[in-house]
Amino acid sequence: MPQIAVVGAGPAGCLAAKQLAAAGRDVTVIEEHQTAGRPAHCAGIVTAETIRMAGFRPDILGTVCAADVVFPDGRRISVERRNPIAYVIDRPALDCRLADQAAEYGAQFLYDERYISSVITPREVRVQTVRGILTADLLIGADGQCSRVAASLRDNAAREYLYGMQVDVLKEPADPYRMVLRLGRELAPGFFSWELPLGDRVRVGLCVTPQYGPPAPYLKKLLTQTGLNSSRVVARYVGKIPMGGRRITHGERTLLIGDAAGQVKPVSGGGLYPIFTAAPLLCRTIDRAYEMSDFSTTVLSLYDRAWKQALGKEFDRGWQLRKLFRRLDDRGLNRAGAMMDTPEIREILDTVDLDRPSDLAKPVLAQKGIKSKLLRLVVSARL
């Protein structure tokens, strides 16, 4: 029997399988689709640091050196650099590359094999799939936002979910190095929309919170407003993002990673940087469990502590920003935009790290008058 069963061949499952197999573990990956990386859900925005952590250069579809944030009243705050702020990568190709690397190290992939449930016994995990039962020492849930493995740990739903939709349209972007983010309840209530340059294409998408209904009508309005509604749609994607984390990411003989673990950046909804941070910590915890021949929650809780020590501060700050953002109506967003629209704060915003955006909070709050303005904004948002 395999030592470790991994559910899901997305980036989290493939990266975990790769690192575990490279360490000599016997790994089997269970994936319900016929290949890794499909269907695609992600916008594909990553930083240079995330690419470095991947260990190889993925296929780059677009390079972002400037970003505009457009507020409901039309105010536009821009961030510009000589060096790239981020890259837009081919996410399905990234997943497939990780799967190939895992297979090269000896991981076995069972495609078109859907996970049903699991039973934990004192000696093993019995994993039920559509085709039978597989037994292992450990189960890793990397099965995404609607993770059945995470649900098996009970009372473990994400704090909230976002519903997203995006399309690739066949039209050259006005600026091949600029992404545009739009705020406001007319276009993307509860989150924001994006336009990403992809060479001869533009990727346009948005997320909304469930109380505002499905994202499709908002995307239609966004395409009309941006003048892209007459361009040919060559690809369409839908997805769901778990926000705010999950209660726990470990259980008896069970660990979670990626969206299944709620390891998602609260400000942007991105998940690749957290995955690349968490995977080595997951493998280290598994090594410790084998050294001790102990796969109990006591030992596996070391994983929770490790990844939260690495990411928890940023996640906590980001979640506080997320909660404030959700309380702001368009008027509040416009006030926030006016607050940020000064030469001093624009200069600070030019240094943004998309993996750790909350690092901007301290220098921004140090600006004269900002704390009092922010306090008035918070108070008015609660009324």
MIRO-126632 format. One line per 3 residues: number of its first residue (from 0); their letters; for each residue x, y negated, z of C-alpha. Coordinates in nm, 4 decimals. Each point is the difference from the previous one (the first is absolute). Layout:
BEGIN
NUM) a) X/Y/Z  ...
# end
This chain:
BEGIN
0) mpq) 0.0000/0.0000/0.0000  0.1188/-0.3597/-0.0509  0.1297/-0.1781/0.3051
3) iav) -0.1880/-0.3182/-0.0900  -0.3200/-0.0601/-0.1985  -0.0454/-0.3501/-0.1411
6) vga) -0.3453/-0.1098/-0.1121  0.0176/-0.2571/-0.2794  0.2491/-0.0667/-0.2813
9) gpa) -0.0126/-0.3767/0.0090  0.3128/-0.1970/0.0907  -0.0296/0.0860/0.3698
12) gcl) -0.0364/0.3737/-0.0529  0.2631/0.0207/-0.2738  0.2549/-0.2050/0.1949
15) aak) -0.0552/0.2028/0.3169  0.0275/0.3238/-0.2003  0.3180/-0.1224/-0.1691
18) qla) 0.1735/-0.0925/0.3249  -0.1115/0.3140/0.1821  0.1004/0.2279/-0.2872
21) aag) 0.3348/-0.1791/-0.0292  0.0570/0.0845/0.3670  -0.0585/0.3676/-0.0768
24) rdv) -0.3624/0.0312/0.1067  -0.2410/0.2293/-0.1823  -0.2718/-0.2392/-0.1209
27) tvi) -0.3243/0.0500/-0.1905  -0.1977/-0.2993/-0.1303  -0.3749/0.0386/-0.0555
30) eeh) -0.1443/-0.2440/-0.2544  -0.3607/-0.0035/-0.1213  0.0814/-0.1626/-0.3347
33) qta) 0.1903/0.1526/-0.2891  0.3075/-0.2196/0.0415  0.1632/-0.2402/0.2423
36) grp) -0.0827/-0.3694/-0.0259  -0.3497/0.0370/-0.1427  -0.2405/-0.1618/0.0276
39) ahc) 0.1868/-0.3267/0.0491  -0.1331/-0.2382/0.2649  0.2819/-0.2439/0.0774
42) agi) 0.0811/-0.3402/-0.1507  0.3654/0.1071/0.0029  0.1566/-0.3111/0.1596
45) vta) 0.3250/0.0799/0.1830  0.3052/-0.1869/0.1216  0.3637/0.0652/-0.0853
48) eti) 0.0403/0.1471/0.3493  -0.2730/0.2555/-0.0626  0.1676/0.0992/-0.3264
51) rma) 0.3294/0.0407/0.1861  -0.1706/0.2232/0.2561  -0.1447/0.2150/-0.2787
54) gfr) 0.3519/0.0987/-0.0990  -0.0552/-0.0538/-0.3735  -0.1206/-0.2736/-0.2305
57) pdi) -0.3609/0.0599/-0.1033  -0.1442/-0.1148/-0.3314  -0.0423/-0.3784/0.0239
60) lgt) -0.3086/-0.1352/-0.1767  0.0345/-0.3613/0.1121  0.2245/-0.2311/0.2018
63) vca) -0.1433/-0.2657/0.2320  0.2121/-0.3080/0.0711  -0.2865/-0.2366/0.0825
66) adv) -0.3361/0.0274/0.1729  -0.2987/-0.2330/0.0177  -0.2560/0.0176/0.2787
69) vfp) -0.3225/-0.1668/-0.1135  -0.2485/-0.1105/0.2656  -0.3780/-0.0288/-0.0512
72) dgr) 0.0192/-0.3770/-0.0598  0.2616/0.0487/-0.2717  0.3033/-0.0947/0.2086
75) ris) 0.3017/0.1954/-0.1257  0.3020/0.0740/0.2173  0.2937/0.1432/-0.1906
78) ver) 0.3014/0.2061/0.1014  0.2882/0.0084/-0.2449  0.3462/0.1572/0.0028
81) rnp) 0.2861/0.0681/-0.2349  0.0182/0.3596/0.1238  -0.3075/0.2266/-0.0226
84) iay) -0.2565/-0.0126/0.2789  -0.1315/0.3414/-0.1009  -0.0321/0.2486/-0.2837
87) vid) -0.3028/0.1696/-0.1511  0.0851/0.3670/-0.0446  -0.1590/0.2964/-0.1720
90) rpa) -0.1455/0.1665/0.3089  -0.1086/0.3316/-0.1584  0.3496/0.0375/-0.1451
93) ldc) 0.1519/-0.0680/0.3426  -0.2133/0.2739/0.1560  0.0928/0.2461/-0.2735
96) rla) 0.3693/-0.0786/0.0413  -0.0226/0.0638/0.3750  -0.1866/0.3262/-0.0655
99) dqa) 0.2667/0.1109/-0.2469  0.2737/-0.0774/0.2500  -0.1818/0.1924/0.2729
102) aey) -0.0371/0.2978/-0.2344  0.3700/-0.0169/-0.0859  0.0754/0.0405/0.3710
105) gaq) -0.2269/0.3046/0.0116  -0.3410/-0.1337/0.1027  -0.2889/0.1964/-0.1523
108) fly) -0.2970/-0.1894/-0.1430  -0.3485/0.1491/-0.0176  -0.1918/-0.2248/-0.2394
111) der) -0.3750/0.0117/-0.0545  -0.0215/0.1417/0.3541  -0.2338/-0.1845/0.2332
114) yis) 0.0499/-0.0037/0.3765  -0.3161/0.0934/0.1898  0.0933/0.0254/0.3678
117) svi) 0.2577/0.1314/0.2437  0.0030/0.2021/0.3198  0.2733/-0.0475/0.2571
120) tpr) 0.1040/0.3058/0.1999  0.2777/0.0354/0.2603  0.2246/0.1549/-0.2667
123) evr) -0.0886/-0.1680/-0.3318  -0.2230/-0.2195/-0.2132  -0.2506/0.1751/-0.2253
126) vqt) -0.0785/-0.2214/-0.2955  -0.3181/0.0765/-0.1924  0.0014/-0.1017/-0.3668
129) vrg) -0.2470/0.0700/-0.2780  0.2049/0.3042/-0.0961  0.0812/0.1539/0.3353
132) ilt) 0.1932/-0.0411/0.3233  0.3576/-0.1172/0.0365  0.1840/0.0206/0.3338
135) adl) 0.2829/-0.2255/0.1182  0.1760/-0.1298/0.3090  -0.1008/-0.3599/-0.0653
138) lig) -0.2613/-0.1935/-0.1970  0.0707/-0.3442/-0.1427  -0.2991/-0.2086/-0.1030
141) adg) 0.0982/-0.2214/-0.2945  -0.3445/0.0146/-0.1576  -0.0718/-0.3688/-0.0271
144) qcs) -0.2618/-0.2420/0.1234  -0.2763/0.2606/0.0410  0.2333/0.2493/0.1672
147) rva) -0.1687/0.3189/0.1152  0.3079/0.0827/0.2042  -0.0277/-0.3323/0.1867
150) asl) -0.3719/0.0638/0.0574  0.0846/0.3369/0.1572  0.1704/-0.1875/0.2860
153) rdn) -0.3381/-0.1463/0.1002  -0.0928/-0.3627/0.0651  0.2742/-0.1030/-0.2398
156) aar) -0.1575/-0.2262/-0.2621  0.1728/-0.3162/-0.1176  -0.1193/-0.3265/0.1538
159) eyl) -0.1382/-0.1161/-0.3335  0.0073/0.0856/-0.3687  0.0389/-0.2115/-0.3103
162) ygm) -0.1426/0.0975/-0.3378  0.2063/-0.0998/-0.3004  -0.0171/-0.0045/-0.3763
165) qvd) 0.2457/-0.1136/-0.2660  0.0449/0.0102/-0.3762  0.2873/-0.0413/-0.2428
168) vlk) -0.0953/-0.2305/-0.2863  0.1881/-0.0254/-0.3268  0.1154/-0.3607/0.0050
171) epa) 0.3386/-0.1593/0.0563  0.0084/-0.1905/0.3310  0.0253/-0.3793/-0.0157
174) dpy) 0.3116/0.0255/0.2187  0.1781/0.3384/-0.0246  0.1519/-0.0338/0.3474
177) rmv) -0.2887/-0.1425/0.2052  -0.2699/0.1759/0.2000  -0.3148/-0.1812/0.1073
180) lrl) -0.1951/0.0766/0.3173  -0.3452/-0.1490/0.0521  -0.1901/-0.0395/0.3250
183) gre) -0.3689/-0.0597/0.0599  -0.3308/0.1721/0.0486  -0.1105/-0.0637/-0.3561
186) lap) 0.2725/0.2225/-0.1436  0.1427/0.2248/0.2725  -0.1913/-0.0229/0.3288
189) gff) 0.2031/0.1387/0.2892  0.3276/0.0245/-0.1920  0.1475/-0.1496/-0.3197
192) swe) 0.0344/0.0560/-0.3732  0.3173/0.0367/-0.2059  0.1326/-0.0501/-0.3518
195) lpl) 0.3289/0.1753/-0.0733  0.2209/-0.0401/-0.3095  0.0726/0.3276/-0.1836
198) gdr) 0.1735/-0.1109/-0.3161  -0.2700/0.0208/-0.2663  -0.2701/0.0567/0.2606
201) vrv) -0.1504/-0.1569/0.3093  -0.1120/0.2043/0.2992  -0.3025/-0.1612/0.1645
204) glc) -0.1590/0.1296/0.3175  -0.1483/-0.0708/0.3390  -0.1187/0.1545/0.3230
207) vtp) -0.3131/-0.0721/0.2033  -0.1269/0.1063/0.3388  -0.3006/0.2369/-0.0082
210) qyg) -0.2617/-0.2475/0.1242  0.0365/-0.1973/-0.3236  -0.0860/0.2917/-0.2236
213) ppa) 0.2007/0.1755/-0.2723  0.2971/-0.1756/-0.1623  -0.1145/0.0363/-0.3639
216) pyl) -0.2229/-0.3136/-0.0172  0.2759/-0.2107/0.1556  0.2559/0.1331/-0.2490
219) kkl) -0.2327/-0.0868/-0.2866  -0.0314/-0.3546/0.1361  0.3787/-0.0231/0.0462
222) ltq) 0.0670/0.1061/-0.3597  -0.2456/-0.2624/-0.1248  0.1479/-0.2739/0.2163
225) tgl) 0.3562/0.0782/-0.1110  -0.0957/0.0229/-0.3675  0.1019/0.3645/-0.0210
228) nss) -0.3497/0.1407/-0.0539  0.0467/0.0059/-0.3767  0.3286/0.1955/0.0198
231) rvv) -0.0029/0.3746/-0.0585  0.0081/0.2115/0.3153  0.2584/0.2766/-0.0444
234) ary) -0.0049/0.1474/0.3520  -0.2337/-0.0073/0.2977  0.0684/0.0936/0.3635
237) vgk) -0.2065/0.0240/0.3169  0.1075/0.0669/0.3566  -0.0634/-0.0256/0.3690
240) ipm) 0.2492/-0.1351/0.2556  -0.0029/0.0883/0.3731  0.0880/-0.3077/0.2041
243) ggr) 0.0988/-0.0456/0.3627  0.1584/0.3405/0.0585  -0.1338/0.3161/0.1590
246) rit) -0.0199/0.0947/0.3662  0.2669/0.2712/-0.0276  0.2219/0.1438/-0.2724
249) hge) 0.0839/0.3312/0.1640  -0.1759/0.2994/0.1498  0.0752/0.3600/0.0883
252) rtl) 0.2210/0.1249/-0.2876  -0.1211/-0.2975/-0.2054  0.1532/-0.3263/-0.1245
255) lig) -0.1372/-0.2761/-0.2253  0.1783/-0.2326/-0.2410  -0.0970/-0.2757/-0.2430
258) daa) -0.3637/-0.1032/-0.0423  -0.0997/0.3137/0.1920  0.1858/-0.1506/0.2977
261) gqv) -0.1348/-0.3513/-0.0584  0.3543/-0.1171/-0.0769  -0.1127/-0.2975/-0.2083
264) kpv) 0.1204/-0.3596/0.0193  -0.2926/-0.1999/0.1469  0.0665/-0.3173/-0.1986
267) sgg) 0.0474/0.1446/-0.3484  -0.1433/0.3524/0.0195  0.3271/0.1440/-0.1344
270) gly) 0.1141/0.3441/0.1061  0.3278/0.0929/-0.1710  0.2351/-0.1851/0.2337
273) pif) -0.1606/0.1596/0.3100  0.0210/0.3441/-0.1643  0.3709/-0.0357/-0.0750
276) taa) 0.0557/-0.1195/0.3560  -0.2044/0.2762/0.1651  0.1158/0.3036/-0.2016
279) pll) 0.3515/0.0298/0.1510  -0.1511/-0.0384/0.3478  -0.2492/0.2767/-0.0729
282) crt) 0.2815/0.2302/-0.1138  0.2063/-0.0830/0.3080  -0.2936/0.0898/0.2245
285) idr) -0.0476/0.3300/-0.1826  0.3693/0.0803/0.0414  -0.0393/-0.0616/0.3742
288) aye) -0.3077/0.2251/0.0156  0.1899/0.2858/-0.1659  0.2988/-0.0492/0.2283
291) msd) -0.2320/0.0385/0.2987  -0.2288/0.2601/-0.1648  -0.2810/-0.2236/0.1226
294) fst) -0.2700/-0.1381/-0.2354  -0.2244/-0.1415/0.2720  -0.1459/-0.3493/0.0105
297) tvl) 0.2575/-0.0894/0.2660  0.2922/0.0495/-0.2375  -0.1745/-0.1225/-0.3144
300) sly) -0.1027/-0.3217/0.1773  0.3629/-0.1050/-0.0466  -0.0982/-0.0770/-0.3594
303) dra) -0.2731/-0.2410/0.1093  0.2455/-0.1822/0.2221  0.2732/-0.0126/-0.2629
306) wkq) -0.1977/-0.1405/-0.2909  -0.1896/-0.2447/0.2205  0.3296/-0.1243/0.1392
309) alg) 0.1173/-0.0593/-0.3577  -0.3216/-0.1494/-0.1398  -0.2280/-0.0719/0.2938
312) kef) 0.1045/-0.3600/0.0629  -0.0649/-0.1001/-0.3599  -0.3242/0.1968/-0.0080
315) drg) -0.1263/-0.1590/0.3224  0.0794/-0.3518/-0.1194  -0.1477/0.0739/-0.3388
318) wql) -0.3196/0.1331/0.1550  -0.0402/-0.3192/0.2040  0.0359/-0.2014/-0.3214
321) rkl) -0.2471/0.2336/-0.1673  -0.2577/-0.0545/0.2767  0.0342/-0.3779/-0.0289
324) frr) -0.0280/0.0178/-0.3791  -0.3228/0.2031/0.0211  -0.1586/-0.2671/0.2193
327) ldd) 0.0705/-0.2831/-0.2416  -0.2643/-0.1040/-0.2486  0.0985/-0.1917/-0.3135
330) rgl) -0.0004/-0.3279/0.1900  0.2386/0.1478/0.2541  0.2239/0.1377/-0.2741
333) nra) 0.0128/-0.3428/-0.1603  0.1007/-0.1551/0.3321  0.2729/0.2611/0.0368
336) gam) 0.1216/-0.0796/-0.3516  0.0183/-0.3710/0.0757  0.1921/0.0810/0.3178
339) mdt) 0.2595/0.2032/-0.1928  0.0340/-0.2481/-0.2870  0.2977/-0.2023/0.1222
342) pei) 0.3551/-0.0107/-0.1422  0.1407/0.1447/0.3220  -0.2356/0.2962/0.0128
345) rei) 0.0274/0.0627/-0.3735  0.3757/0.0323/0.0506  -0.0602/0.2574/0.2746
348) ldt) -0.2458/0.1916/-0.2157  0.2651/0.0282/-0.2728  0.1893/0.2369/0.2339
351) vdl) -0.2893/0.2455/0.0426  0.0836/0.3697/0.0270  -0.3028/0.1909/-0.1298
354) drp) 0.0911/0.2950/0.2235  0.0046/-0.2189/0.3123  -0.2165/-0.3073/-0.0711
357) sdl) -0.0684/-0.0663/0.3700  0.3647/-0.1072/0.0379  -0.1186/-0.3335/-0.1400
360) akp) -0.2238/-0.0621/0.3001  0.2717/-0.1291/0.2331  0.1562/-0.2606/-0.2334
363) vla) -0.3428/-0.1127/-0.1220  -0.1299/-0.0443/0.3542  0.3115/-0.2005/0.0855
366) qkg) -0.1110/-0.2731/-0.2416  -0.1340/-0.3149/0.1604  -0.3756/0.0038/0.0584
369) iks) -0.0577/0.3498/-0.1375  -0.0820/0.1678/0.3317  -0.2745/-0.2502/0.0849
372) kll) -0.1468/0.0200/-0.3523  0.0060/0.3773/0.0131  -0.1685/0.0012/0.3406
375) rlv) -0.2818/-0.2210/-0.1330  -0.0344/0.2310/-0.2999  -0.0211/0.3101/0.2210
378) vsa) -0.2577/-0.1618/0.2290  -0.2156/-0.1142/-0.2918  0.0209/0.3483/-0.1561
381) rl) -0.1468/0.1513/0.3179  -0.2993/-0.2337/0.0050
# end
